[in-house]
Amino acid sequence: MSYSFEYIDIILLAMIAGFIFLRLRGILGKKTGFEGKIPAQFGKNFQKIKISPKENKENFDGEIQREFLKGAEIAYETIITDFSDSDNKLIASKPLLSKKIHDQFKEALLDRKNKGHFAEITFIGIKSAAVKNHKKIDDRFEVTVDFISEIITCIKDKDKKIVSGDNEKIKTVYDTWVFSKDIKSSNPNWLLINTIT
């Protein structure tokens, strides 16, 4: 009889542990930091968006816009988590960045390294992403996206003391990013060309 109670105890403990695990996963998310390569899904989503020289404001709506935003969300998370990497793996994001933005990010990472600081970022998730505007300028098509995300972030010194931020507090971040694509180029990639604060 006592054996049956032991089995019930084990089953109850397993259920409690499973519940706690699922709650933590729901709160903290699945990803922390950069995972080593740009997700293939990013390229697939952005390659679907064909911009012709005749593209105008009226036909960058509906399904095209939704597909674009899927790719933009993946790019946003990839770039944010790359920027937290103390090993400076920003080069993995290089296909997503214009030269100007890449150089700005690289300079900021170098400055942080020279100070002996490093960032810890846990990307919780994107609450919303919306196209703010889109326009054709000469041979380029530009799309401005407003992102609202949740991130846990802090900067630590070489002694692992927190210099800024909070490693336990979830912060809501508002970002406006501008993506651009060369209409005449065979390259399917959209590039991040500006970040507006």
N, CA, C and O atoms as a DFTB+ gen file, in Angstrom:
788 C
 N C O
     1  1       0.823      -1.203       0.000
     2  2       0.000       0.000       0.000
     3  2       0.860       1.257       0.000
     4  3       0.545       2.237      -0.675
     5  1       1.990       1.217       0.793
     6  2       2.856       2.390       0.871
     7  2       3.520       2.690      -0.467
     8  3       3.838       3.839      -0.770
     9  1       3.730       1.613      -1.285
    10  2       4.341       1.828      -2.598
    11  2       3.468       2.705      -3.495
    12  3       3.989       3.551      -4.221
    13  1       2.169       2.516      -3.454
    14  2       1.269       3.295      -4.302
    15  2       1.325       4.777      -3.942
    16  3       1.235       5.639      -4.816
    17  1       1.477       5.069      -2.628
    18  2       1.594       6.476      -2.210
    19  2       2.894       7.091      -2.715
    20  3       2.923       8.266      -3.080
    21  1       3.984       6.293      -2.739
    22  2       5.253       6.789      -3.264
    23  2       5.131       7.142      -4.746
    24  3       5.657       8.164      -5.186
    25  1       4.439       6.298      -5.516
    26  2       4.235       6.577      -6.943
    27  2       3.419       7.847      -7.141
    28  3       3.723       8.654      -8.019
    29  1       2.389       8.022      -6.331
    30  2       1.563       9.236      -6.429
    31  2       2.404      10.465      -6.122
    32  3       2.283      11.486      -6.799
    33  1       3.268      10.375      -5.091
    34  2       4.160      11.498      -4.741
    35  2       5.089      11.845      -5.894
    36  3       5.296      13.019      -6.199
    37  1       5.645      10.827      -6.530
    38  2       6.569      11.045      -7.660
    39  2       5.840      11.720      -8.819
    40  3       6.356      12.655      -9.430
    41  1       4.623      11.229      -9.115
    42  2       3.839      11.806     -10.210
    43  2       3.487      13.262      -9.920
    44  3       3.577      14.116     -10.802
    45  1       3.083      13.543      -8.668
    46  2       2.752      14.927      -8.281
    47  2       3.961      15.841      -8.400
    48  3       3.851      16.950      -8.922
    49  1       5.115      15.385      -7.921
    50  2       6.342      16.187      -8.023
    51  2       6.720      16.447      -9.478
    52  3       7.141      17.551      -9.824
    53  1       6.569      15.429     -10.334
    54  2       6.875      15.590     -11.759
    55  2       5.941      16.612     -12.397
    56  3       6.369      17.424     -13.217
    57  1       4.661      16.569     -12.018
    58  2       3.691      17.535     -12.561
    59  2       4.025      18.954     -12.120
    60  3       3.954      19.890     -12.917
    61  1       4.393      19.115     -10.837
    62  2       4.758      20.445     -10.316
    63  2       5.994      20.964     -11.039
    64  3       6.043      22.128     -11.437
    65  1       7.006      20.087     -11.210
    66  2       8.242      20.500     -11.899
    67  2       7.936      20.906     -13.345
    68  3       8.468      21.899     -13.841
    69  1       7.072      20.127     -14.020
    70  2       6.685      20.461     -15.399
    71  2       5.972      21.801     -15.484
    72  3       6.224      22.595     -16.390
    73  1       5.077      22.044     -14.530
    74  2       4.344      23.319     -14.501
    75  2       5.299      24.491     -14.310
    76  3       5.198      25.502     -15.005
    77  1       6.240      24.348     -13.350
    78  2       7.215      25.427     -13.089
    79  2       8.066      25.675     -14.329
    80  3       8.319      26.825     -14.689
    81  1       8.515      24.590     -14.993
    82  2       9.323      24.728     -16.201
    83  2       8.570      25.494     -17.288
    84  3       9.125      26.401     -17.908
    85  1       7.310      25.131     -17.518
    86  2       6.517      25.799     -18.558
    87  2       6.276      27.265     -18.224
    88  3       6.287      28.115     -19.113
    89  1       6.058      27.567     -16.938
    90  2       5.856      28.966     -16.529
    91  2       7.131      29.790     -16.762
    92  3       7.071      30.903     -17.284
    93  1       8.283      29.232     -16.369
    94  2       9.556      29.941     -16.565
    95  2       9.837      30.157     -18.043
    96  3      10.290      31.226     -18.452
    97  1       9.563      29.129     -18.839
    98  2       9.792      29.257     -20.285
    99  2       8.894      30.328     -20.888
   100  3       9.318      31.072     -21.772
   101  1       7.656      30.406     -20.414
   102  2       6.717      31.415     -20.904
   103  2       7.138      32.819     -20.521
   104  3       6.951      33.763     -21.288
   105  1       7.714      32.957     -19.318
   106  2       8.115      34.288     -18.836
   107  2       9.442      34.717     -19.448
   108  3       9.580      35.852     -19.906
   109  1      10.421      33.809     -19.457
   110  2      11.773      34.173     -19.883
   111  2      12.023      34.003     -21.370
   112  3      12.989      34.554     -21.896
   113  1      11.182      33.260     -22.053
   114  2      11.402      33.033     -23.482
   115  2      12.379      31.896     -23.707
   116  3      12.879      31.287     -22.761
   117  1      12.642      31.619     -24.977
   118  2      13.474      30.477     -25.347
   119  2      14.910      30.872     -25.654
   120  3      15.816      30.048     -25.530
   121  1      15.139      32.148     -26.063
   122  2      16.458      32.543     -26.546
   123  2      17.117      33.492     -25.576
   124  3      16.464      34.360     -24.997
   125  1      18.429      33.322     -25.399
   126  2      19.224      34.311     -24.677
   127  2      20.500      34.492     -25.460
   128  3      21.288      33.556     -25.595
   129  1      20.715      35.688     -25.977
   130  2      21.933      35.977     -26.703
   131  2      21.930      35.429     -28.111
   132  3      20.928      34.902     -28.593
   133  1      23.053      35.563     -28.751
   134  2      23.176      35.186     -30.150
   135  2      23.416      33.699     -30.279
   136  3      24.172      33.136     -29.487
   137  1      22.798      33.040     -31.250
   138  2      22.885      31.599     -31.392
   139  2      23.820      31.154     -32.508
   140  3      23.908      29.956     -32.779
   141  1      24.508      32.057     -33.153
   142  2      25.568      31.652     -34.057
   143  2      25.351      31.872     -35.526
   144  3      26.330      31.965     -36.267
   145  1      24.127      31.962     -35.993
   146  2      23.922      32.212     -37.416
   147  2      22.551      32.841     -37.631
   148  3      21.656      32.731     -36.793
   149  1      22.412      33.496     -38.764
   150  2      21.145      34.130     -39.110
   151  2      20.143      33.036     -39.446
   152  3      20.447      32.160     -40.257
   153  1      18.959      33.060     -38.849
   154  2      17.978      32.019     -39.152
   155  2      17.625      31.992     -40.637
   156  3      17.465      33.035     -41.270
   157  1      17.506      30.770     -41.186
   158  2      17.180      30.616     -42.608
   159  2      15.820      31.223     -42.926
   160  3      15.571      31.664     -44.048
   161  1      14.941      31.240     -41.923
   162  2      13.587      31.781     -42.109
   163  2      13.632      33.254     -42.514
   164  3      12.778      33.727     -43.263
   165  1      14.650      33.980     -42.004
   166  2      14.779      35.395     -42.337
   167  2      14.933      35.577     -43.845
   168  3      14.216      36.362     -44.464
   169  1      15.876      34.842     -44.423
   170  2      16.111      34.956     -45.864
   171  2      14.899      34.551     -46.673
   172  3      14.564      35.191     -47.669
   173  1      14.233      33.474     -46.240
   174  2      13.062      32.987     -46.975
   175  2      11.955      34.028     -46.991
   176  3      11.343      34.272     -48.031
   177  1      11.695      34.642     -45.838
   178  2      10.617      35.627     -45.764
   179  2      10.928      36.866     -46.593
   180  3      10.061      37.374     -47.304
   181  1      12.162      37.355     -46.505
   182  2      12.507      38.563     -47.240
   183  2      12.624      38.317     -48.730
   184  3      12.382      39.225     -49.525
   185  1      12.995      37.091     -49.129
   186  2      13.108      36.794     -50.561
   187  2      11.747      36.764     -51.242
   188  3      11.650      36.974     -52.451
   189  1      10.696      36.502     -50.468
   190  2       9.350      36.462     -51.041
   191  2       8.881      37.840     -51.497
   192  3       7.983      37.954     -52.332
   193  1       9.497      38.886     -50.944
   194  2       9.010      40.245     -51.198
   195  2       9.706      40.795     -52.431
   196  3      10.853      41.237     -52.367
   197  1       9.021      40.763     -53.517
   198  2       9.574      41.246     -54.783
   199  2       9.133      42.700     -54.984
   200  3       7.942      43.007     -55.026
   201  1      10.119      43.574     -55.105
   202  2       9.839      44.997     -55.325
   203  2      10.203      45.329     -56.766
   204  3      11.358      45.197     -57.170
   205  1       9.234      45.748     -57.515
   206  2       9.484      46.099     -58.914
   207  2       9.710      47.606     -59.029
   208  3       9.343      48.349     -58.119
   209  1      10.317      48.078     -60.145
   210  2      10.528      49.512     -60.309
   211  2       9.232      50.320     -60.264
   212  3       9.259      51.522     -60.001
   213  1       8.097      49.662     -60.519
   214  2       6.826      50.381     -60.518
   215  2       6.151      50.375     -59.146
   216  3       5.038      50.876     -58.989
   217  1       6.844      49.798     -58.149
   218  2       6.258      49.698     -56.812
   219  2       5.895      51.083     -56.281
   220  3       6.665      52.030     -56.440
   221  1       4.746      51.202     -55.664
   222  2       4.364      52.465     -55.037
   223  2       3.665      52.208     -53.723
   224  3       3.530      51.060     -53.301
   225  1       3.226      53.252     -53.081
   226  2       2.650      53.133     -51.743
   227  2       1.419      52.232     -51.727
   228  3       1.191      51.525     -50.745
   229  1       0.644      52.243     -52.764
   230  2      -0.628      51.533     -52.756
   231  2      -0.464      50.012     -52.732
   232  3      -1.298      49.317     -52.150
   233  1       0.602      49.479     -53.357
   234  2       0.681      48.028     -53.428
   235  2       1.735      47.415     -52.503
   236  3       2.203      46.303     -52.748
   237  1       2.103      48.127     -51.457
   238  2       2.923      47.530     -50.393
   239  2       2.023      47.351     -49.164
   240  3       2.329      47.825     -48.070
   241  1       0.932      46.668     -49.376
   242  2      -0.061      46.470     -48.323
   243  2      -0.418      44.995     -48.225
   244  3       0.073      44.170     -48.995
   245  1      -1.272      44.679     -47.277
   246  2      -1.801      43.331     -47.143
   247  2      -0.739      42.279     -46.947
   248  3       0.099      42.388     -46.052
   249  1      -0.774      41.245     -47.793
   250  2       0.093      40.085     -47.643
   251  2       1.572      40.453     -47.771
   252  3       2.404      39.927     -47.032
   253  1       1.906      41.346     -48.697
   254  2       3.304      41.762     -48.892
   255  2       3.842      42.376     -47.604
   256  3       4.958      42.074     -47.182
   257  1       3.044      43.236     -46.986
   258  2       3.468      43.904     -45.755
   259  2       3.621      42.902     -44.607
   260  3       4.558      43.002     -43.814
   261  1       2.703      41.942     -44.519
   262  2       2.785      40.936     -43.455
   263  2       4.039      40.075     -43.604
   264  3       4.715      39.776     -42.620
   265  1       4.342      39.680     -44.846
   266  2       5.553      38.885     -45.093
   267  2       6.808      39.686     -44.767
   268  3       7.760      39.164     -44.186
   269  1       6.794      40.966     -45.150
   270  2       7.932      41.826     -44.841
   271  2       8.158      41.902     -43.331
   272  3       9.290      41.785     -42.864
   273  1       7.078      42.097     -42.568
   274  2       7.196      42.240     -41.115
   275  2       7.723      40.969     -40.449
   276  3       8.438      41.049     -39.451
   277  1       7.378      39.804     -40.988
   278  2       7.924      38.554     -40.441
   279  2       9.450      38.569     -40.521
   280  3      10.143      38.274     -39.548
   281  1       9.957      38.921     -41.711
   282  2      11.406      38.997     -41.897
   283  2      12.030      40.087     -41.054
   284  3      13.111      39.901     -40.495
   285  1      11.347      41.244     -40.953
   286  2      11.868      42.374     -40.174
   287  2      11.980      42.019     -38.691
   288  3      12.933      42.428     -38.028
   289  1      11.018      41.265     -38.171
   290  2      11.057      40.854     -36.763
   291  2      12.244      39.939     -36.493
   292  3      12.919      40.071     -35.472
   293  1      12.498      39.003     -37.422
   294  2      13.646      38.101     -37.260
   295  2      14.948      38.894     -37.324
   296  3      15.867      38.654     -36.541
   297  1      15.023      39.841     -38.260
   298  2      16.219      40.686     -38.384
   299  2      16.439      41.495     -37.112
   300  3      17.566      41.606     -36.630
   301  1      15.361      42.059     -36.567
   302  2      15.433      42.878     -35.347
   303  2      16.020      42.057     -34.192
   304  3      16.954      42.497     -33.521
   305  1      15.471      40.877     -33.971
   306  2      15.967      40.035     -32.863
   307  2      17.417      39.625     -33.089
   308  3      18.227      39.653     -32.162
   309  1      17.745      39.243     -34.325
   310  2      19.116      38.817     -34.648
   311  2      20.116      39.932     -34.367
   312  3      21.158      39.698     -33.754
   313  1      19.798      41.143     -34.816
   314  2      20.719      42.277     -34.653
   315  2      20.841      42.679     -33.182
   316  3      21.941      42.960     -32.708
   317  1      19.713      42.707     -32.455
   318  2      19.743      43.067     -31.034
   319  2      20.595      42.079     -30.242
   320  3      21.424      42.491     -29.430
   321  1      20.401      40.781     -30.470
   322  2      21.159      39.785     -29.719
   323  2      22.625      39.760     -30.147
   324  3      23.499      39.500     -29.319
   325  1      22.910      40.024     -31.422
   326  2      24.307      40.151     -31.880
   327  2      25.015      41.280     -31.147
   328  3      26.174      41.152     -30.752
   329  1      24.306      42.378     -30.973
   330  2      24.920      43.565     -30.370
   331  2      25.288      43.327     -28.911
   332  3      26.130      44.037     -28.360
   333  1      24.663      42.332     -28.280
   334  2      24.977      42.035     -26.882
   335  2      26.197      41.149     -26.753
   336  3      26.737      40.997     -25.658
   337  1      26.641      40.560     -27.855
   338  2      27.690      39.553     -27.802
   339  2      29.043      40.175     -27.503
   340  3      29.555      40.969     -28.291
   341  1      29.623      39.813     -26.361
   342  2      30.910      40.395     -25.960
   343  2      32.052      39.923     -26.855
   344  3      33.114      40.544     -26.884
   345  1      31.840      38.835     -27.581
   346  2      32.870      38.343     -28.508
   347  2      32.827      39.058     -29.850
   348  3      33.580      38.721     -30.763
   349  1      31.944      40.049     -29.968
   350  2      31.808      40.844     -31.188
   351  2      31.571      39.971     -32.412
   352  3      32.377      39.953     -33.343
   353  1      30.459      39.250     -32.399
   354  2      30.082      38.437     -33.556
   355  2      29.122      39.209     -34.454
   356  3      28.324      38.625     -35.188
   357  1      29.217      40.530     -34.381
   358  2      28.326      41.373     -35.183
   359  2      28.497      41.081     -36.669
   360  3      27.614      41.375     -37.476
   361  1      29.633      40.504     -37.019
   362  2      29.876      40.181     -38.435
   363  2      28.802      39.238     -38.979
   364  3      28.539      39.225     -40.181
   365  1      28.184      38.453     -38.100
   366  2      27.113      37.547     -38.528
   367  2      25.898      38.324     -39.009
   368  3      25.129      37.845     -39.842
   369  1      25.733      39.544     -38.470
   370  2      24.615      40.402     -38.885
   371  2      24.960      41.264     -40.088
   372  3      24.100      41.977     -40.604
   373  1      26.213      41.206     -40.544
   374  2      26.667      42.114     -41.595
   375  2      25.773      42.099     -42.831
   376  3      25.524      43.162     -43.398
   377  1      25.272      40.925     -43.281
   378  2      24.392      40.934     -44.466
   379  2      23.087      41.694     -44.237
   380  3      22.377      41.999     -45.195
   381  1      22.763      42.003     -42.985
   382  2      21.520      42.708     -42.672
   383  2      21.720      44.208     -42.493
   384  3      20.749      44.953     -42.365
   385  1      22.981      44.657     -42.483
   386  2      23.286      46.046     -42.134
   387  2      23.922      46.798     -43.302
   388  3      24.724      46.244     -44.054
   389  1      23.548      48.068     -43.438
   390  2      24.266      48.925     -44.372
   391  2      25.659      49.182     -43.790
   392  3      25.883      48.960     -42.600
   393  1      26.584      49.643     -44.615
   394  2      27.947      49.907     -44.131
   395  2      27.931      50.931     -43.005
   396  3      28.648      50.784     -42.015
   397  1      27.115      51.969     -43.155
   398  2      27.033      53.024     -42.142
   399  2      26.615      52.463     -40.786
   400  3      27.244      52.761     -39.771
   401  1      25.548      51.646     -40.762
   402  2      25.047      51.087     -39.504
   403  2      26.040      50.071     -38.934
   404  3      26.287      50.046     -37.728
   405  1      26.609      49.234     -39.811
   406  2      27.599      48.262     -39.353
   407  2      28.765      48.964     -38.668
   408  3      29.203      48.544     -37.597
   409  1      29.273      50.036     -39.287
   410  2      30.402      50.775     -38.718
   411  2      30.031      51.424     -37.384
   412  3      30.847      51.453     -36.462
   413  1      28.796      51.949     -37.276
   414  2      28.342      52.555     -36.012
   415  2      28.279      51.513     -34.899
   416  3      28.739      51.759     -33.783
   417  1      27.706      50.342     -35.209
   418  2      27.602      49.276     -34.210
   419  2      28.983      48.780     -33.799
   420  3      29.250      48.543     -32.621
   421  1      29.861      48.628     -34.802
   422  2      31.215      48.134     -34.533
   423  2      31.978      49.117     -33.629
   424  3      32.701      48.712     -32.718
   425  1      31.801      50.409     -33.902
   426  2      32.456      51.445     -33.092
   427  2      31.943      51.403     -31.648
   428  3      32.726      51.535     -30.708
   429  1      30.633      51.221     -31.474
   430  2      30.048      51.153     -30.131
   431  2      30.555      49.921     -29.379
   432  3      30.829      49.991     -28.181
   433  1      30.678      48.795     -30.082
   434  2      31.195      47.577     -29.463
   435  2      32.656      47.742     -29.054
   436  3      33.065      47.282     -27.988
   437  1      33.441      48.402     -29.908
   438  2      34.850      48.636     -29.613
   439  2      34.999      49.556     -28.406
   440  3      35.855      49.335     -27.550
   441  1      34.153      50.595     -28.344
   442  2      34.173      51.518     -27.206
   443  2      33.846      50.783     -25.911
   444  3      34.479      51.008     -24.879
   445  1      32.854      49.905     -25.977
   446  2      32.462      49.124     -24.800
   447  2      33.601      48.199     -24.362
   448  3      33.878      48.052     -23.172
   449  1      34.250      47.583     -25.348
   450  2      35.369      46.673     -25.050
   451  2      36.533      47.431     -24.423
   452  3      37.150      46.943     -23.476
   453  1      36.841      48.618     -24.939
   454  2      37.935      49.427     -24.403
   455  2      37.696      49.855     -22.957
   456  3      38.641      50.041     -22.190
   457  1      36.425      50.007     -22.594
   458  2      36.077      50.365     -21.210
   459  2      36.073      49.142     -20.291
   460  3      35.927      49.269     -19.075
   461  1      36.235      47.962     -20.885
   462  2      36.190      46.736     -20.102
   463  2      34.780      46.324     -19.730
   464  3      34.575      45.564     -18.783
   465  1      33.803      46.829     -20.481
   466  2      32.402      46.523     -20.217
   467  2      31.888      45.450     -21.175
   468  3      32.433      45.253     -22.261
   469  1      30.847      44.774     -20.759
   470  2      30.154      43.859     -21.663
   471  2      28.665      43.893     -21.346
   472  3      28.251      44.199     -20.227
   473  1      27.874      43.570     -22.365
   474  2      26.418      43.627     -22.219
   475  2      25.847      42.234     -22.030
   476  3      26.330      41.256     -22.601
   477  1      24.809      42.172     -21.215
   478  2      24.016      40.949     -21.088
   479  2      22.600      41.296     -21.506
   480  3      21.952      42.142     -20.889
   481  1      22.119      40.640     -22.561
   482  2      20.767      40.911     -23.057
   483  2      20.000      39.602     -23.175
   484  3      20.455      38.652     -23.812
   485  1      18.840      39.569     -22.556
   486  2      17.910      38.453     -22.740
   487  2      16.725      38.999     -23.524
   488  3      15.985      39.857     -23.042
   489  1      16.561      38.499     -24.720
   490  2      15.479      38.961     -25.591
   491  2      14.213      38.191     -25.229
   492  3      14.123      36.989     -25.481
   493  1      13.234      38.878     -24.638
   494  2      11.988      38.233     -24.226
   495  2      11.074      38.029     -25.435
   496  3      10.545      36.936     -25.639
   497  1      10.889      39.080     -26.235
   498  2      10.045      38.944     -27.415
   499  2       9.575      40.286     -27.942
   500  3       9.739      41.321     -27.297
   501  1       8.988      40.245     -29.126
   502  2       8.443      41.449     -29.760
   503  2       6.956      41.532     -29.454
   504  3       6.196      40.613     -29.757
   505  1       6.550      42.646     -28.848
   506  2       5.132      42.846     -28.532
   507  2       4.363      43.283     -29.777
   508  3       3.229      42.860     -30.003
   509  1       5.007      44.148     -30.588
   510  2       4.353      44.570     -31.827
   511  2       5.395      45.091     -32.814
   512  3       6.459      45.577     -32.429
   513  1       5.056      44.975     -34.093
   514  2       5.864      45.534     -35.181
   515  2       4.893      46.045     -36.230
   516  3       4.016      45.310     -36.683
   517  1       5.048      47.301     -36.614
   518  2       4.102      47.906     -37.564
   519  2       4.853      48.788     -38.550
   520  3       5.789      49.500     -38.184
   521  1       4.424      48.728     -39.816
   522  2       5.009      49.600     -40.845
   523  2       4.505      51.012     -40.613
   524  3       3.302      51.271     -40.642
   525  1       5.442      51.921     -40.382
   526  2       5.094      53.326     -40.155
   527  2       4.899      54.041     -41.485
   528  3       3.915      54.756     -41.673
   529  1       5.826      53.849     -42.395
   530  2       5.672      54.377     -43.754
   531  2       6.591      53.624     -44.711
   532  3       7.490      52.900     -44.286
   533  1       6.353      53.804     -46.006
   534  2       7.169      53.171     -47.038
   535  2       7.169      54.075     -48.267
   536  3       6.162      54.694     -48.610
   537  1       8.316      54.132     -48.908
   538  2       8.433      55.042     -50.057
   539  2       9.525      54.562     -51.003
   540  3      10.426      53.817     -50.620
   541  1       9.416      55.013     -52.250
   542  2      10.425      54.727     -53.267
   543  2      11.252      55.991     -53.474
   544  3      10.716      57.066     -53.741
   545  1      12.576      55.838     -53.344
   546  2      13.501      56.947     -53.566
   547  2      14.496      56.498     -54.627
   548  3      15.355      55.656     -54.365
   549  1      14.378      57.063     -55.830
   550  2      15.216      56.662     -56.966
   551  2      15.077      55.143     -57.178
   552  3      13.984      54.646     -57.450
   553  1      16.195      54.415     -57.050
   554  2      16.158      52.974     -57.279
   555  2      16.042      52.169     -55.983
   556  3      16.275      50.961     -55.973
   557  1      15.681      52.846     -54.894
   558  2      15.585      52.161     -53.608
   559  2      14.171      52.234     -53.062
   560  3      13.451      53.210     -53.273
   561  1      13.789      51.176     -52.352
   562  2      12.498      51.160     -51.668
   563  2      12.790      51.113     -50.180
   564  3      13.518      50.233     -49.719
   565  1      12.227      52.057     -49.416
   566  2      12.491      52.151     -47.981
   567  2      11.219      51.899     -47.184
   568  3      10.137      52.369     -47.535
   569  1      11.381      51.141     -46.097
   570  2      10.262      50.843     -45.211
   571  2      10.680      51.159     -43.781
   572  3      11.699      50.665     -43.299
   573  1       9.885      51.988     -43.106
   574  2      10.140      52.349     -41.710
   575  2       9.213      51.529     -40.821
   576  3       7.999      51.494     -41.022
   577  1       9.821      50.865     -39.822
   578  2       9.055      49.965     -38.947
   579  2       9.202      50.405     -37.489
   580  3      10.306      50.678     -37.018
   581  1       8.064      50.470     -36.782
   582  2       8.055      50.715     -35.342
   583  2       8.004      49.376     -34.622
   584  3       7.096      48.577     -34.849
   585  1       8.988      49.132     -33.745
   586  2       9.025      47.910     -32.943
   587  2       8.787      48.246     -31.478
   588  3       9.288      49.250     -30.970
   589  1       8.022      47.404     -30.810
   590  2       7.938      47.441     -29.348
   591  2       8.328      46.057     -28.873
   592  3       7.686      45.067     -29.225
   593  1       9.391      45.990     -28.066
   594  2       9.886      44.692     -27.612
   595  2      10.107      44.703     -26.108
   596  3      10.099      45.752     -25.465
   597  1      10.303      43.507     -25.567
   598  2      10.623      43.361     -24.146
   599  2      11.983      42.685     -24.030
   600  3      12.229      41.627     -24.609
   601  1      12.861      43.335     -23.259
   602  2      14.243      42.886     -23.152
   603  2      14.707      43.053     -21.707
   604  3      14.329      44.011     -21.032
   605  1      15.527      42.118     -21.240
   606  2      16.244      42.295     -19.978
   607  2      17.671      42.631     -20.365
   608  3      18.324      41.851     -21.057
   609  1      18.164      43.781     -19.928
   610  2      19.506      44.201     -20.357
   611  2      20.270      44.917     -19.249
   612  3      19.701      45.654     -18.444
   613  1      21.562      44.677     -19.239
   614  2      22.433      45.419     -18.323
   615  2      23.855      45.427     -18.890
   616  3      24.230      44.565     -19.685
   617  1      24.629      46.415     -18.463
   618  2      26.052      46.515     -18.816
   619  2      26.850      46.233     -17.551
   620  3      26.583      46.807     -16.495
   621  1      27.836      45.340     -17.667
   622  2      28.677      44.995     -16.515
   623  2      30.132      45.355     -16.803
   624  3      30.563      45.390     -17.956
   625  1      30.885      45.624     -15.721
   626  2      32.315      45.888     -15.890
   627  2      33.089      44.575     -15.816
   628  3      32.496      43.499     -15.734
   629  1      34.409      44.672     -15.846
   630  2      35.244      43.464     -15.867
   631  2      35.107      42.627     -14.606
   632  3      35.392      41.430     -14.608
   633  1      34.664      43.276     -13.514
   634  2      34.440      42.554     -12.259
   635  2      33.014      42.025     -12.138
   636  3      32.597      41.545     -11.084
   637  1      32.280      42.124     -13.243
   638  2      30.890      41.654     -13.323
   639  2      29.932      42.443     -12.425
   640  3      28.879      41.947     -12.024
   641  1      30.325      43.679     -12.122
   642  2      29.420      44.566     -11.390
   643  2      28.578      45.343     -12.399
   644  3      29.083      45.772     -13.437
   645  1      27.301      45.522     -12.092
   646  2      26.393      46.209     -13.008
   647  2      26.705      47.707     -13.042
   648  3      26.699      48.389     -12.017
   649  1      26.978      48.196     -14.259
   650  2      27.264      49.621     -14.479
   651  2      25.970      50.356     -14.819
   652  3      25.740      51.473     -14.353
   653  1      25.130      49.723     -15.631
   654  2      23.827      50.297     -15.977
   655  2      22.850      49.182     -16.302
   656  3      23.246      48.063     -16.628
   657  1      21.561      49.507     -16.207
   658  2      20.528      48.520     -16.478
   659  2      20.210      47.677     -15.253
   660  3      20.646      47.979     -14.142
   661  1      19.452      46.629     -15.472
   662  2      19.004      45.752     -14.389
   663  2      18.865      44.348     -14.960
   664  3      18.113      44.130     -15.910
   665  1      19.596      43.391     -14.376
   666  2      19.581      42.027     -14.925
   667  2      18.366      41.205     -14.493
   668  3      18.285      40.010     -14.778
   669  1      17.427      41.850     -13.807
   670  2      16.215      41.140     -13.383
   671  2      14.927      41.813     -13.874
   672  3      13.850      41.219     -13.824
   673  1      15.049      43.036     -14.340
   674  2      13.850      43.794     -14.716
   675  2      13.602      43.728     -16.231
   676  3      14.504      43.979     -17.030
   677  1      12.375      43.389     -16.605
   678  2      11.992      43.390     -18.023
   679  2      11.699      44.826     -18.437
   680  3      10.883      45.514     -17.824
   681  1      12.381      45.260     -19.490
   682  2      12.262      46.637     -19.971
   683  2      11.513      46.646     -21.310
   684  3      11.795      45.835     -22.192
   685  1      10.568      47.563     -21.449
   686  2       9.878      47.734     -22.731
   687  2      10.676      48.724     -23.572
   688  3      10.955      49.842     -23.138
   689  1      11.038      48.299     -24.782
   690  2      11.897      49.108     -25.660
   691  2      11.108      49.512     -26.906
   692  3      10.448      48.684     -27.534
   693  1      11.187      50.803     -27.252
   694  2      10.528      51.337     -28.447
   695  2      11.616      51.708     -29.458
   696  3      12.457      52.562     -29.179
   697  1      11.599      51.078     -30.610
   698  2      12.604      51.333     -31.659
   699  2      11.909      51.622     -32.981
   700  3      10.864      51.049     -33.288
   701  1      12.504      52.517     -33.754
   702  2      12.063      52.758     -35.129
   703  2      13.260      52.507     -36.039
   704  3      14.282      53.186     -35.942
   705  1      13.119      51.525     -36.923
   706  2      14.202      51.148     -37.825
   707  2      13.760      51.345     -39.269
   708  3      12.590      51.167     -39.611
   709  1      14.727      51.717     -40.112
   710  2      14.457      51.915     -41.538
   711  2      15.221      50.860     -42.337
   712  3      16.445      50.761     -42.252
   713  1      14.471      50.075     -43.116
   714  2      15.050      49.059     -43.992
   715  2      14.993      49.550     -45.436
   716  3      14.086      50.288     -45.821
   717  1      15.982      49.126     -46.227
   718  2      16.042      49.568     -47.617
   719  2      16.417      48.405     -48.525
   720  3      17.139      47.488     -48.132
   721  1      15.903      48.471     -49.757
   722  2      16.243      47.458     -50.771
   723  2      16.464      48.134     -52.108
   724  3      15.702      49.009     -52.517
   725  1      17.534      47.707     -52.788
   726  2      17.817      48.192     -54.137
   727  2      16.891      47.455     -55.104
   728  3      16.978      46.235     -55.245
   729  1      16.019      48.188     -55.759
   730  2      15.020      47.600     -56.654
   731  2      15.669      46.864     -57.825
   732  3      15.182      45.818     -58.252
   733  1      16.755      47.405     -58.335
   734  2      17.384      46.830     -59.526
   735  2      18.369      45.705     -59.218
   736  3      18.810      44.998     -60.125
   737  1      18.712      45.540     -57.951
   738  2      19.700      44.527     -57.581
   739  2      19.073      43.138     -57.534
   740  3      17.903      42.984     -57.184
   741  1      19.869      42.128     -57.892
   742  2      19.403      40.741     -57.794
   743  2      19.511      40.225     -56.358
   744  3      18.973      39.168     -56.028
   745  1      20.208      40.977     -55.511
   746  2      20.357      40.603     -54.103
   747  2      19.002      40.756     -53.394
   748  3      18.433      41.848     -53.388
   749  1      18.482      39.677     -52.798
   750  2      17.150      39.749     -52.183
   751  2      17.140      40.425     -50.819
   752  3      16.072      40.711     -50.278
   753  1      18.338      40.687     -50.250
   754  2      18.414      41.198     -48.881
   755  2      17.919      42.634     -48.741
   756  3      18.183      43.492     -49.583
   757  1      17.189      42.867     -47.642
   758  2      16.876      44.212     -47.186
   759  2      17.949      44.573     -46.166
   760  3      18.403      43.717     -45.407
   761  1      18.353      45.836     -46.150
   762  2      19.396      46.280     -45.221
   763  2      18.822      47.265     -44.217
   764  3      17.978      48.095     -44.557
   765  1      19.284      47.168     -42.986
   766  2      18.967      48.193     -41.986
   767  2      19.842      49.400     -42.289
   768  3      21.068      49.305     -42.223
   769  1      19.229      50.538     -42.622
   770  2      20.018      51.718     -42.992
   771  2      19.955      52.834     -41.962
   772  3      20.749      53.773     -42.016
   773  1      19.004      52.739     -41.010
   774  2      18.903      53.808     -40.014
   775  2      18.147      53.310     -38.795
   776  3      17.239      52.487     -38.904
   777  1      18.535      53.822     -37.624
   778  2      17.794      53.573     -36.396
   779  2      17.430      54.933     -35.829
   780  3      18.297      55.783     -35.629
   781  1      16.149      55.138     -35.571
   782  2      15.649      56.434     -35.107
   783  2      15.253      56.307     -33.649
   784  3      14.480      55.423     -33.282
   785  1      15.789      57.201     -32.812
   786  2      15.451      57.140     -31.386
   787  2      14.538      58.280     -31.001
   788  3      14.147      58.393     -29.840
